[in-house]
Amino acid sequence: MTLRVSWVVTSIVLSVCAAVAETPPDACVKCHEKEAAPEHVSVHFREQVTCVSCHGGDSAATEKEKSHAGQVRKIARAEVPALCAKCHSDVRLMNPYGIATDQFAQYQTSRHGLKLAEGDQDVATCADCHGAHGIRKVKDPESPVFPKNVPATCARCHADADLMKRHGLKSNAPKDYGESVHAKLLEKGDLSAPTCITCHGNHGATPPGVRDIIHVCGKCHVKEQELFSQTKHFALTEKGEFQSCVTCHRNHLIRTKQEDIRKSCKLCHGDETDPARIRFTSIFATIRGAEALFQGAKDRVQRLGHAGIPVDEEEALLEEAKTGVLRLAPMQHTLDESKVLATAQEAEATISEINRRLDGKERAESWKKKSILPIWGFLLGMAGLFWLKLGRIKKEAA
C-alpha cells in the first residue's frame, strides 16, 4: 500500500515538472527587457497582474505574431486613468487590500483630470506619479509616492519652467517648499509633515480657494484655526478679502519666525503708528520675552543637574512652563494682546517658581561648601603637626 501511494505521488510530481518544463517562455520578456526589468518589485507582479492585463495579447506565445494576437497596443496617455480604473474602481478586487475605489472619480474632478478631458496631454496621469512598470506600494520607501518622495515626484512637472509657462503657472513652488519648515521636518524623517498632496490632494488634486485655505491648514493646525476664526481677519476671509494663513505664513515657503511674519503686517498695516502694528509688536515682544525666560530656566536646570544638585521637581515644573510657552504661538492668532499676556504670565509665574527653588538649592550648596572649609583646615593643621612630630622623632632617633 505504501509503495503504491509513493508511486502515485511520484507520478504526479513528475507530471507537474514536465508541464512546467514545457511551458513556453514569456514572449513579452524576450523582446521588452527594459520594461520587464523592474517588474520583479512590482506589486502588480506579485498579484499576478501581467503585461497582457494592460496591453492585451498572449504572453505564453513563442512567436511575435501570435503573442501580439488580439488588441495589443501602446497605451495612450489619455487612456491611462480609465485603464487603471478597470481594476482600481472594482470594489470586489480592491476591497481585500483595503484600497479605495474612488480614485478615478476623484481624478476626473481634479485639475489634471479636467485638463486631460479637454485634450491636454501635458497633465499628470496615474503612471506619471506611480510609474508604469515596477509599481511599488505607497508604503515602500522606494515608491515615488512614498511621503518623503512626493515633493520630488510633483517637481518633475511643477519645477519645469517651460512646461509651467505653457499653462500660465509658476515653477517656483517645489523650490519654495524645499526651503520651508514642512520640508525640513520631512527631511528629519517626520513622515506626518505636510507634502504637496496634504494640501492639494492626491487623486483629486486641485488648488484650494481663498476661503478654503484656513480649512486646509486647519487639518493639522486645529488650535490655530479655532483661535483665528474668532478674529476680524477671519471675517474678512469669509468675504474673500483676506487670504487667511498664507497672508502671514505664505503657501509653499512656509514661514514661522516671528520676524518674517511681522513683515507681513505692513502689507495691510503700513504705518508704524497704526494701532494694529503697535499691538502686534507688543504681542511679539511678550512671546519673545516668555521664550527667553523659559530658555534661561531650562539652561539653569540642566547646569545644576550636571553639577550634582537634585532638580527632579524643577524639571517637572519646567515641563509645565514649556506647555504654557508653547501655547503662546497658537494664541497669537487671536490678535488679542490681553489673552497673549495672560498666557505668558502663567508661564512666567511657573518659571519664577523654578528660579526661586533653584536659588534656595544654590544657597544651600554654597553653605555646604563653606561648612567644609573648617574641617579641611583642621585636617590640614593636624597633618602639619603630625609632620613636625615625625621630624622630631627622626632627629631623636638619629
Secondary structure as UniProt FT lines:
FT   HELIX           2..22
FT   HELIX           27..31
FT   HELIX           33..36
FT   HELIX           37..41
FT   HELIX           43..46
FT   TURN            47..48
FT   HELIX           51..55
FT   TURN            59..60
FT   HELIX           64..67
FT   TURN            68..71
FT   HELIX           77..79
FT   HELIX           80..88
FT   HELIX           91..94
FT   HELIX           95..97
FT   HELIX           103..109
FT   HELIX           111..117
FT   TURN            118..119
FT   TURN            121..122
FT   HELIX           126..130
FT   TURN            138..139
FT   TURN            141..142
FT   TURN            144..145
FT   HELIX           147..149
FT   HELIX           150..158
FT   HELIX           161..166
FT   TURN            167..168
FT   HELIX           173..178
FT   HELIX           181..187
FT   TURN            188..189
FT   TURN            191..192
FT   HELIX           196..200
FT   TURN            203..204
FT   HELIX           210..212
FT   HELIX           213..218
FT   TURN            219..220
FT   HELIX           222..228
FT   TURN            229..230
FT   HELIX           232..238
FT   TURN            239..240
FT   HELIX           244..249
FT   HELIX           258..265
FT   TURN            266..268
FT   TURN            272..273
FT   HELIX           275..306
FT   TURN            307..308
FT   HELIX           312..326
FT   HELIX           328..331
FT   HELIX           332..334
FT   HELIX           337..397
//
